[in-house]
Amino acid sequence: MIHSLGYMEMISISNTTAISICLFCLFYYIISISWFFLSLGPKMRVKWGKANTLRFWEFFVSLGWQVQTIGFWLLTLATPLFKEELSSVPTALTTGVGLVLVVLGIVSKMGAVYGTGYNTYYWYDMVLDIPNDYFSQVGIYKYCGSPTYTLGRGTSFGAALHFRSLPMMGAAVLDLVLITLFNRYVEQPFVKKMYLSGGTSK
């Protein structure tokens, strides 16, 4: 049913559906990029060359990011859970803290890009198996080893607080767990091989 009070009331989706799709989107993103780095990417470099692999990757990862975003967005369309139980918590408080976390997340990611460049942010070294010009440990990296995976996730937690959504808070926690596992088992082994053990693949 279409109303005149905004898109939130124009689209209706059940919590079960929204949560199910969100779970699929979160797992799709992390599994797809892990599969690319561990299996698909190396095969594509040999068969299609590094330039074509990079072009494909830019589309591939952009799709993953959009799928992940859709998962979070759908949670904003479902009927809020525990609305009465949360009514005692001031809206101004959750919105205020939420906005602070969103800004923290954005600034953290911008700081990471400034410190290491777009090549690192988009994993170009992992895609091409070619090291970046330098291994940066300056700026925000002096205080946080993986700012995009930790402080950068403040955007998800901030949005959950703003929307006062417990499912979104759960999704933010799951997203943090999944990206931490990716970092631990996929990215960090590459970083150690490429930059910390004298590896110079070309």
Secondary structure as GFF3:
##gff-version 3
##sequence-region A 1 202
A	DSSP	alpha_helix	7	10	.	.	.	ID=ss1
A	DSSP	alpha_helix	15	35	.	.	.	ID=ss2
A	DSSP	pi_helix	36	40	.	.	.	ID=ss3
A	DSSP	alpha_helix	41	48	.	.	.	ID=ss4
A	DSSP	alpha_helix	50	75	.	.	.	ID=ss5
A	DSSP	alpha_helix	91	116	.	.	.	ID=ss6
A	DSSP	alpha_helix	118	121	.	.	.	ID=ss7
A	DSSP	alpha_helix	124	128	.	.	.	ID=ss8
A	DSSP	three_ten_helix	139	142	.	.	.	ID=ss9
A	DSSP	three_ten_helix	151	153	.	.	.	ID=ss10
A	DSSP	alpha_helix	154	163	.	.	.	ID=ss11
A	DSSP	alpha_helix	166	182	.	.	.	ID=ss12
A	DSSP	pi_helix	183	187	.	.	.	ID=ss13
A	DSSP	alpha_helix	188	191	.	.	.	ID=ss14
A	DSSP	pi_helix	192	196	.	.	.	ID=ss15
###
